[in-house]
Amino acid sequence: MFNIATGLAIWCSEAMTLALVLFVAWRHNVRNEAYLYWGLGFLLTGVGFAMVALRGEIPSVLSIEAGNAIALLGQSAWVAGFLALDRKRIEWWALLPPVIWLAGVFLPWVNSDYSNRVVLYNLASATGATALAMAVAAGDMRRERTRVKLMGVFVIQGCLCFGSALMMALTLPSDIEATNLGGASAMASAFLLTIAFAFTCRLIMERSERHLRALTLTDSLTGVLNRRGLLGYFDGIQERAHNEERQVAVILFDLDHFKRVNDRFGHQSGDAVLTAFARMARQYIPNNIFGRMGGEEFAAFAAVTDQTEAEAIAEAIRTEFCRLPVSTGEAIVPVTVSIGIALASSIEANIDKLISAADRALYAAKAAGRNCTVTFGEAEAAAPAPATPTSTAGELVPTVDDQVEALRRMGTLSRAG
C-alpha cells in the first residue's frame, strides 16, 4: 500500500523550502510580484497537504475539506504568479481549482466516499494545470522558447490528473486502490511541478540576460539605442536595402546651441530636451533604428528608395521638433536641430565612410545657419573628407570662405522658410 503520509511529508518539506526561497527573492525585488505569488502558492500547497496528512489528528472538515481547498488555492496563486510575470491582470479562472473542489466536496455522494473525493480532487487539479498552461501561453512564446517546454509540463500534468480521475470513475476502485492511485498521481504531479519550477527559473534567467543585454545597448537617459547598439543594426539595414534594391541612408542630428540650453536653463532642462527629441524622432524612423551617438548628437539608419525619401524623414523630424514645446516647469525652451544625411548604394555602403560623410553634411548644415538639412548623395559620400586647417593647438579652424565653398559643393540644403 502506498504510504501517502510519507509522500505528503516529503512534498510539504520541499514546498516550504521553495516558498522560503521565493519569499527571499521577492524581498530582494519587491516590484516583481510573481515571486510573491509563487511563494504563496508553495506555502499554501505545503500547509494544505500538511493538513491532509494530519487526517485523524484534526477534525475532518479541516483535514479534508479545508486542507485540499488550501492546497488547490496554491495552484491559483501559481497561476497569478505567471500572469504577474507578464504584467497581466489576475483572471477569474485562476480560482477554479478550489472553487470546483468546494462546489463538489459537500455533495453527500462525494463527501462520504473516499474514491469520489479523490476523483474530484484530480479533476480540480487538472483544471489548475490547464489554467497554468493558459497563463504560460499568454506570454511571448516566440521570443521565450522555454515557455513551450513549461506549458508542455503543465499539459502533461493536466492529462495525468484527468486520466487518473477518469480511470477511477470507470473502474470504481476500493479505498486501498484509490489511495494507491491517488498517491501515485499526487507524487507524479509533485515531480512535474519540480520540473516546472526548474523551467520557470530558466525562463527568468533568460529574461534577465535579455534585459541586461538591452541595457548595454540602450542609452539610459533617453531610452533609445546607444552608439554600440545602433551600429549593430547597420549590417541588417544594408542587407535589407540590398534585398529591396534600395539605398542606405545615415542621418545625423545635432541639437542646436545645446550648451546654451544647459547654461541658461540648467542640465535637467537639457536632459528634458534630449529625452523629448528622442521620443519624438524615433516615431519617424522606420523600424526605430535610431540612437544617441553621444552628447546632443543622434543618428538613424534607414533603407530608402532615394534621396527624396531620406530628406522627407529628416525634414519631418526637424519641423516637428521646431514646434515641439519643451517645458522646464518655468519656461518653454526654444529648440532646433541641424541634420546631415549621407547616402550610398547597398553594395558600396560602408559604415565608417557614411558616418563620416553624414558628419560633414551636418557640419555644412551648421555652417549654413543651423536648423536645416544637408544631404550628400552617393558621389559626395564616397569622396574623401577634405583637409581642414588647424591651429597650433590642434583645433579645427574653418574659415568663412571654407564654409561658403562647402555649401557651394554640397548636395542638397533644406531649411525652414
N, C-alpha and C positions, 0 to 999 in steps of 0.2 A: 504493500500500500504506500502511496506517495505521502511523505511527511510534509504536509502543507505548512505546518507551523515553522519547520526549519527553513523551508523556502521563503516564506514571508519574512522571517527574521533576517535572512541574508539580503533580501531586496530592501527591507527597511533601512538596514545599515548603509547600503550603497546609496539609497535615495537621500538619506540625511547628509551623507558626506558631500554628494553633488549639490545639495541645497546650500550647504555652508560655503562651498567654493563659489557658487553663483552669487550669493549674497555679498561675499567679499569683492567679487568683480563688479557688482553693482555699486558698492560703496566707493570703489575706485573711479567709476564713471557713472554718476547718478543720472545723467541725461539719457543713458541707454536703458530704457525701461524693460527691454527684452530680458536682461539678466534678472531683474526683479521678478518678472512673471515666471520665468523658468525656475528660479529658486523656489518661488511659492508652489509651483507645480510639483517639484520633487518633495517639498516639505509636506504638502497635503497628501501626496501619494504615500509617503512614509508613515504619516500619522494614521491615515485611513487603513492601511494594511496592518499596522500595529494593533489597531482596534479590532480588526477582523481576527488576528492571531490570538487575541485575548478572549475569544468566544468561550463562554462558560465561566469566566472570571469577572466579567462585567455584564450588565443587563443586555439582553438580546437586541433591544432596539438600538443600543449604542454599537454593539458589535456588528450586527448585520445591516440594518437599515442605514444608520449614520456612517458607520465605517466605510462601507462600499460607496456611499454617496460622496464622502470626502475624498476617497481615492479617485473617483471619476472626476471630481471637481479639479483635481490636479491636472487631468488631461485638458480641461478647459483652460487652465492657466497656461499650459504649454502652447495651446492654440493662440491665446492672447499674446504670448511672447513672440511667436513668429510674425503675427500681424504688426506688433510694435516694432520689430526689427526693420520692417519695410515702411514704418511710419503710416500705417493704415489704422483706421478706427476699429475697435473691437466689434465683431459681428454677433448677432443674437445666436447664431447656430453654434457658437463656441460653447454654449451652456447645454447643448443637447445631451451629452453623456449622463450627467447627474439627473437631468430632468426625466430622461427615459427610465432610469433606474427608479426614481421616486414615484413615477407615474404607474409603474407596474408592480413594484415590490409589495405594496399593500393590498393587492388583489388576493383574495383568500386562497385561490388555487395556486398562486405563486408563492405567497408568504409561507404556506405550510409545507411546501415541497422543496427539498434541497436542490434537486436536479433542475427544477424550473427556475430557481433563483440563479443557478449557475448559467443557465441559458440566457436569462435576462441580462445578467452582468456582461456576458460575452457580446450580446447584441449592442449594449450601451458602449462597451469598449470598442467594438468595431465602428460604431458611429464616431467615437472620439478619434480613432485612427484616420477615418475618412476626412474629418474636419482638419486634422493636422496636415494631411496631404493637400487639401484645398488651400490651407494657409501658406504652405510652402510654395505651391504652384502660383500663388498670387504675386510672387516676386518676379525679378528679371531672370527668367530661365535661360535666355540666350547668353547673357554675359556671365552668369554664375552657374556653371555646369554642375557643380556639386549639388545643386538643388534637385537635379534629376535623380541622383542616387538617393538623396534624402527622402524625396517623395516616394521613390520605389520601396524604401524600407517601411514607410507608413502604409503603403498599399498592401504590402505583404502582411503586415500586422493586422490590418483590417480584414483581409481574406482569411487569415488564420483564426481570428476571433469569430468571424461569421461562420466559417466552416465548422469550427468546434461546436457552436450553438446549433447549427443545422444537424450535425451528426447526433448530438444528444437529443434533439427534438424528435428525430426519426427512430432512434434505437431505444429510447426510454431506459437509460441505464439505471442500475441500482445506485444507492448513495455512495457506496465504495467506488464503483466505476466512475460515477460523476466526480467524485473527489480527485481521482487519478487524472481524468481528462481535464478537469478544471485547473488542477495544479500544473499539469504539463503545459496547458495553454498559457497560464499566468507566467511561468518561468520562460517560455519561449518569447512571450511579449516583453518581459524584462530584458532578455538578451537583445532583442531587436531595438528596444529603447536605448540600450547602452551603445549599440552601433549608431543609432540616430544621433545620440549625443556627440559621438566622435565626428560624424559628418557635419554636425552643427558647428563644432569647434573649427573644423577645417573651413567651413563657409565664412565664419567670422574672420579667420586669419587671412583668407584670400581677399576679403573685403578691406581689411586693414592694410594689406600690402598694396592694393589698388589705390586706396586713399593716400598712402604715403607717396606712391609714385606720382599721383596727381599733384601733391603738394610740391614735389621737386620740379614740376613743370608749370606751375601756376604762380603768378605774381600775387603775393599775399595782400597787397593793398587794393588792387583793382579787381582781382578775381579772374583776369584774363590770362592767357599764356604768358610765361616769361620768355626771355630770349632763347633759352635752351629748348623749351617746349615748342616754340614757334618754328625754329629751324628744323626740328624733327619732322615737320609736316611738308617740307619743301619737296622731297622726293615723291611723295604721294600726289602733290599738285602737278608736278612735272609729268608723272605717269598719266594722270587724268587728262591733262592738256594734250598729251600725245595721242591717247586713245580717241579723244573727241576732236582732234585736229584743230586745236585752239592754241592761243599764246599764253605764256606765263607772265603774270604781272606782279611786280613787287611795289607796294605802295608804302611810302614812309610819311609819317605825320609828326610834326613838331609844333607844340603849343607855343603860340607867340607871346613873347615878353613874360615868360613864366616866372622868371626871377622877380620881376616887379610885383607879380601877384603875391608871392611869398613875402616880399619885403613890406608891401602895403597892407595886406590882409592877414598875414600870418601863415605858418606852414599847414595848419589844419585846413585853412581855406584852400591852399594849394592842393592838399590831398583830396579835398572835395571836388576840385576841378578835374583832377586826374581820373577820379572814380566816375564822375559824370560823363566825361568824354569816352571812357572805356565802355561804359554801359550803353551809351548811345551808338557808338561807332560799330560795335560788334554786330548790331542788328542789321547793318547794311552789307556786311561781308559774307559772301557765300560760304556756307559750312562753318562759319565762325572761326576761320583760321586767321586769327587776329591776336596780337600780343603786345606787350610792353617791352621795348628794347632796352630801356633804361632811362632814368630821369623823366623828362617830359616827352620822350620820343617813343612813338608806337609804330607798328608795322603790320602789314597784311599781305598774304599771298592769295592769288586768285588765278583760276584758269578763265581767260576771257576770249571772246570772239575776235575783238580788235581793240584798237586804241580808244575808240569812242566808248566802249563798254567800261573800260578801266577808268576813264575820265568821269563817266556818269556816276560810278560808285564813289569816287573821291569827292566830286562836287556835291553829291547828296549829303555826304558826311560834313563837308566844310560849311555848306549853307545851313544845315540843321544845327551845327554847333554854334554858329553865329547867333542863332535865335534862341539857343538854349539858356534859360535863366538859371545860373548857378548862384544859389544864395548862401551867404556865410552866416546868416542869422541876423546880421546888422546891415548888410548891403548886398547888392547884386554885383557879382564880379563880371566885368566885360571880358569876353574870351574870344579868341580867333585861333585858327590853325593854318599852318602852311604845309603843303603837300608836294611830295616828289614821287613821280611814277617812272619806272623803267620796265620796258617790255622786251621779250625775246621769244623766239620760236621754241617749241618744246624740245627740239633736238639740240639747239645751241644754248639753252638756258643753263647758266652757271650761277650758283647762289652767291658766290663772292662778287662776281662781276655785276650781277643785277643789284645787289645791295649797294655796291659802290656807285653804280650809275644812278640809282634812286637817291642816294645821298647827295650826289652832285646836282641832281634835279631839285632836290629840296633846298640846297644852298642857293640855287638860282631863284627859287621862289622867295627865299628870304631877301635876296638882293633886289628882287623886283618890288619889294614893298610889303611882303608878308600877306597873309590872308588870301592866298591864291594857290593854284595848282600848276605845276610844270611837269610836262611829260617828255621823256626821252624814248624815242622809238628804238627799233632794233639796231639801226645804224649808230645812233648816239650811245646806246647801252653797250655796244660792242667796242666802241672807241676807248682807248686807254685814258685814264684820268690825266688832265693837263697838269703840268708842273706849276706849282704855286710859289711865288717868292716868299721867303721867310725873313723874319727879323733876326738879329743876333741872338735873341733869347729863344729862337726856335718857334715863335708864334706865327701863325698864318697872317699875312697882311695883304689881302687882295685890295687892289686899287679900284677906284670908281670906274676907270677905263676897262679893267678886267671884268667887272660886273656887267658893264654895258655890252662888252664883246660876248660874254657868256650868254646874255639874254638874246643877242642877235643870232647866235649859232644854235641855241637850244631848240628843243622840239616844239611843244605846244604850251602856251601860257593861258591859264583860265583864272579869272579873278572876279570878285564882286563888282557889279556895275556901279 
